[in-house]
Amino acid sequence: MSATTLPTPTAAELAFELEKAAITSYEEGWDRWDGPIYPIGYIQCRMQEDGYVAPNFEDAKAKGVEVKVEEVSAD
C-alpha cells in the first residue's frame, strides 16, 4: 500500500486555522454554524400548516420583546 502525500499548508493557512480554532464562541450557545443570526425575541414566520396557531404578538410585546411584522407579497 502506498502512502498518500498530503499538501503542506502555507504559513498563512496555518495561522488562519490556529486563529479559527482559538475562537470558542461568537455568542453563547454558538454551534459553529454561520447561518442567519436573528435578534433575541425575533419571531420568524413560516408557511402555515394544518393546525397552525399564529404567535401571540401581544404577549410578546407585554414581555418587552420588540415585534416587527413585515408583509410579503407572492409576486
N, C-alpha and C positions, 0 to 999 in steps of 0.2 A: 504494500500500500504506500502510495507516495504522499509526502507531506504537502499540505496546502499552504501556500505563501499568502499571508495577509498583507495588504498595503500598509506601509508605515505612515501614520498620521503626521501631519506637519506640526510645527510648534504652535501655530495659531489654532489649529484644530484641537490640539491637546489643551491649550489654555481655555478655549471655549467650553470644552466638555467638563473641565475642572470647575469652571465658574458655574455652569449649569447644574452640576451635581451638588454644589455648595448651597444652592437655593433650596431651603426646606419648605417654604410656602410663600405665596404672594398674599394669601388671606387664610384665615382659619378654615380648616376643612378642605384646603386645596388638594385636588387629587391628580395634579399634573396634566389635567385636560384643559387645553386652552380654548374652550368653547365660549359662548356668549356669557358675559357676566352682567347680571341684572341687579339693580339696586335692591337693598333689603326691603321686603314688602311688595315688590313688583308682582303684579298678578298677570300671568301670561294667559292668553286666550287660546282656545283650540277649537277644532271643528266640533260641532255639537253632535253627540251620540244619543241614542235612545236612553232615556233616564237621566239626561244631563241636567244638572242643577247649577244655575248661574252663581258666581261668587256673590256674597253679600257685601257690597261695597260700603254700605252704611256702617256695618260692624267694623270693617277695616278702618274707615275714617275715624270712628269713635276710639280706636286703639292708637290713633296718631299716625296711621300709615297714609302717605300721600297717594291718592288714587288718580290715575290719568287714564281716560278711556279714549281710544282712537278708533274711529270708524274706518273700515277697509272696504273699498268697493270691489266688486267682482268684474272688473273690466277685462 
